[in-house]
Amino acid sequence: MSNTDSVTTPRIEHLVKQVRLVTRISVELSSVVDTEDVYSVLISGLISPLGLGYSRAILFEVSSGGDELVGKFSIGFRSIEEREELREELGAENAFLEKRRADLMALAERDDKAADELRTLELGSQWVTVFQRLGTDSPESSTVERLRYLFEEEDTPSPLFPLFVRARTIQGPRIFDLQKEAIRVPAELADILPHQFALVPIRTKRGLRALIFLDKHLTREPLTPDDAESLDWFATQGALALQNSELIRDLEKTYEELKAVDQLKSNFLSVISHELRTPLTAISGFVELILNGKVGDVTETHRSLLTRVAKNTGHLSNMVTDLIEIAEIKAEGISDVHLIAVDPLETLFSTLPKLEFRRRDKRIEIEPHFEGTVPNILCDVQALERIYFHLLDNAVKFSPTHDHVVVEFERQSDHTLAISITDHGEGIPPDKMQQIFEEFYQVDNSLTRSHEGLGLGLAVTRILVQATRGEIRVSSGMGQGSRFTLIYPVATCSR
């Protein structure tokens, strides 16, 4: 072996060991999302013989306001004997896992489960068990959990200022030697820290998040620039993990806030809708009594005006029904769907009278087209009526006056029936095809739009179609109208 080889081999082995260490810590940090878990992984990795192997570590969390330190964790070995005991324990466990790894390597090429387990072992970091063993037994734990310090302003005389204000300003790991530097340490920490210790700040985009103090007091080894270099990448990994934790926590908070807002919206819609329905029912009933001559003679002028009142009351009543329907669905879901054999043609004819006002006003004809017998489908009668109503109401609304809407029934196979509703209106822009099923969405949302409505019909339709295990498709061309197609399974038995 040449001199070059004898010098290079230890260096290569050291680099390989470092790469494995970085991998273990990185993988373990990537597997946790809670801030407390991130802290436990960080502090365990610093102490473990399979990690960076320091004697003790103390972690302080910096408050969200950046002006307070709170003691979180302190772990370490009481003696060299204790450290060696754990080293032997972890060594035995590691030897077992290495043997298992060798066995799995022999099986991995032909056994997918073995290959998966092998990958888990290769990336796993057994050293995290250090925290579980030492986290509550360390003599410093009870002391550190009580420590709470304020970052002091520079002109405020305080024994905390010399250490903690400097800690707030340093950007990377720093080694301190109390015998060489005139730094005053708080009494509680002075009883714990030796004369030489390292301070590792963990920073995210939000600023300083944690401070970690660590030492090598058991081995009496000095802290060196190599330690500072290792702690630098360690701090980077910790910062990334904390940043991910912050993002996830923010997303969870935002999600909960959106859920609360959505619930408030549903409650508001439900209350308002029910409050509107009662007077609307009374208005509709009284108008009908007057139009039918139950309270006296009605002139043609009065009849014309009352007919408009009845028409708009019916339209408003339909919108209130949509509001109640969407509010109840959002609050409680759909629980009363009963899938039975339903005659889709009969259900269509029972729905048409509900569209009479709008259809007659625009002189739109609704034309069913079918050949032969229309088979029953597996659906819910009330749900299918609501689906028909919303799709036909939409088709009539967007059709030009004196036009027609076609309802086609076509058996696609022995198992499915397609029901298509086609209008000859203005069509839907290609980039809006999916948005039309969103709540309160209008293709034209301007205040001067020519078509009234809340934009709930298609949202309710999609929910009902999904609840009845059907499928809805849409095709459209600008200026060529729109075609909505329902796909339902053919019922295997009659009603």
Secondary structure, 3 states (H helix, E strand, C coil): CCHHHHHHHHHHHHHHHHHHHHHHHHHHHHCCCCHHHHHHHHHHHHHCCCCCCCCEEEEEEECCCCCEEEEEEEEECCCHHHHHHHHHHHHHHHHHHHHHHHHHHHHHCCCHHHHHHHHHHHHCCHHHHHHHHHCCCCCCHHHHHHCEEECCCCCCCCCCHHHHHHHHHCCCCEEEECCCCCCCCCHHHHCCCCCEEEEEEEEECCEEEEEEEEECCCCCCCCCHHHHHHHHHHHHHHHHHHHHHHHHHHHHHHHHHHHHHHHHHHHHHHHHHHHHHHHHHHHHHHHHHHHCCCCCCCCHHHHHHHHHHHHHHHHHHHHHHHHHHHHHHHHHCCCCCCCEEECHHHHHHHHHHHHHHHHHHHCCEEEEEECCCCCCEEECHHHHHHHHHHHHHHHHHHCCCCCEEEEEEEECCCCEEEEEEECCCCCCCHHHCCHHHCCCCCCCCCCCCCCCCCCCHHHHHHHHHHHCCCEEEEEEECCCEEEEEEEEEECCCCC
